[in-house]
Amino acid sequence: MDLHDYKVGAKLNLDIYDDNGELIDQEFASQFEEALGPDEARLLVPIVEGTVYPVRAAWKVNVYMRDGNSCYRFQATIVDRTADGPRRLMRIKRTSEIVMAPRRQCYRLELEVPLRYRVVEWTHAVDDTQFVETMTSDISGGGLRFRSRDLHLPGELVECELTIGDKQMYLAGKVVRCQRLQQLSECKPAYFYDVGVLYSEIEPWQREAIFKFIFEKERQKARVRKQ
């Protein structure tokens, strides 16, 4: 297997290491743009809190990609950055074999789950801010996305309440992106924005429950496909 086997547009998760070789404590999402050879490719530069993340040449990355029920991983070095119109790309060179990885490192489940959230000055704030009811658009062990009728700024703190499986959860996080929807929801009133949140408070049991929920949904989908 080499980079020619990756699909254009495939969603990726990244671990990124800084100048000192330290892992940056952040969830990074990217996209596979094109293979330049068996060992080189262009990826989208991650966007964090509404801003293109300032990755640099020579930084190391771990790249994770989901393919069906499998997850693959390889190590690479960032070679350079380029621009393609408004898009920012980075060229990477693979430095390890592509191997199987634990599934939880790749999985983000596209799923609508009822969600209540509110914006706060600090988590566990005691105030009268009302919760807003909406739906998630996807969920993972590191964060979630939900639909909103309002614009939210990167860096805002939100408290979320939702039920995963049979477990009711309280999660706190920080808005990292807010993108206007290209196709507006048909709900009344319509949702205008897709909001990405990175957890800042999550218990180990909650993260494990989310992983188990995601894997069970994937197994259900696989059984349906085989019918």
N, C-alpha and C positions, 0 to 999 in steps of 0.2 A: 504494500500500500504506500502511495506517495501523495503529494499535494494535488496531482491531477485527478485524484479520486474524490476530492472535495467538491461539493456542489456550489455553484455561484449563488449567492444570496443566503447560504446556510448561516444560521445564527450560532454565534460562538460565545463562550465565556473565557475570560483571560485572568491569569495571575500576572501581575507586573512587578518587576524588581527595579529599584531605583539605582542611582549612581554607586551607592555603597553595597549593592547586592541585597538590600533589605526588601522583604515582601511588603508592598504597599497595602495597608489595611483598607481595602475598598473593593466593592463588587464591580467588575468591568464587563460590559457587554459589547460585542463587536459583530462584524459580518464578513463572511468570506467574499471577496470581490473577484479575484482571478488568480489562477496559477501561472507563474512565470517560468515554471520548470518543476521537476520533481521535488526540489528542495526550497523553492522560493515562491512567495505569493504576496498579493496585496490584500490588506484587511482595512476595514473602516477604523479610523482612530476613535476610541471610546469617547462618549460625551457624558460628562459628570456635572450635575447641578447646572445644566443648560449650557455648559462650556466645553469646547473641545479640550480633552485632557492633554497636557503638555508632555507627551512621551518624547523620548530623545533617542537618537542613534546610539547603539551599543547597549541599550537596556535589554535585559533578559525577560522573556515572557514564557508562560506555560499556556498553551492553547487547548481548549476543550471543545469538542464538537459532538453533538448527539446525532446518531444515525439509526432511526427506528428505535429499538429497545436497547441499543448499545451506545456506549460513550467512549470516545477516543481522545487521547492526549498526546501532545508532543511538546518539546522544548524548542525555543527559537531565539534569535537575536534580531532586534530592530535594526535595519540597515539605514533607512532614511524615511523622510516624510515628504509627501507631495500633495498637490491640490488638484481636484478634478471638478471645476466649477465651485459650487458651495461645499462639496464634500472634501473631507480631509482623509487621506489614505496613508498607510504606513507599509513599507515593504519589509518583509521579514525573511529570514533565512533559517530553515529548519536545522537544528543541531542534534537531534536525537531521533530514534525510531518512533514511528506512530504506534502506540500501544493502547490496549484496553485500559479504561480508568473506571473507578467507582461511579456508578450511575448518578449519585447525588451531586457530583461535581458538574453535571451538565443539565440537570433537569429543571425546567421551568414549565409549568403546566398552564396552558391557555384554558381558563375556566371562569365562568361567571358564578360568583358566590356573593350573597347579600353581605354588605359591609356598611358599618356606621363609622364615621370619622369626624374629627374636628381639629382645627388648627389651634395650637396652644403656644404660649410663651416659653413654657418649660413643661416637661412631661410630669404627669400626676398633678397638674395645676388644679387648684380648687377655685373654680369660677363658674359662671353661668353660661359659658359658651355652649351652644346647642350642637348636638351631633347631627350630621347630614347623612341621609341614607342613600346608598348607591350600590354599585356592583363592581367586583373585581373584574379585570380582563385577563390577568394571569397571576400566578403565585409561585414562589420558590422558597427555598430555605434561607435565602438572603434578603428577599424583598418581595414586593408585590406591585401591581399596577391597578389603578382603578379609574373609572370614568367620572368626570366632574363637569358640572355646569359652569364652574368658576375657574379663572386663571389662578394657579398657585406658583409661587416663586421658589426657585431652588434654594434650599437651606431652611425652609419652613419646617417646623416640627408638627407632626400629626400624631394623634392617638387613634387607634383603629380597634374596632370590636367586630369579630366575625366568628363563625362556627365552622370548624374543619372536622368533617366526619361527625362524631358525636361530642366533640370537645369545643367548648366556647373559649375563645382566646381574647386577651387584651395584648396588643402589640403597639409599640411606639417606634416611630421612625422619622427619617428626614427626607423631604422631597429632593430628588436628584435630577428630575427632568419633568417638564410639562409641555406636551406637544399638542397642537391643535389637530383635531381629527379631520382627516380628508373627507370622510363620509360621515355626516352627522347621524347620531342615533335617531331612530324613529320614535323613541319614547317621548312622552309629553310631560314636562318640558324636555327638550333634547339635551344630550350631553355634548359639550363642545371640546373637551380636553381629555387627554389621556395622561395620567399622572403617575410617575414612577417614584416609589418609596423604598429606601434602604433601611432595614431594621436597625434601630439603635438600642432597643430593649427587647430581648426575646430569651425565654428560658430554654435550656437544653431539651426539656420534654416537649416544648412547643415545636421546636425545629424538627425533632424526630417525628412528631405526629404529622407535620406537614410532609416530610419525606414519605412516610408510609401512605399517606393519603394520595400523594402524586403517583406512587408506584402502583397502588391499587387501581386508580383510574386508568393508568396505562395498560394494566393487565385486562381490564374490562374492554378497552378499545381493541386490544389484540384479539380477544375472544370474538368480538363482533366481526372483525375483519375476516376471521377464519370461517365464519358461518356462511 
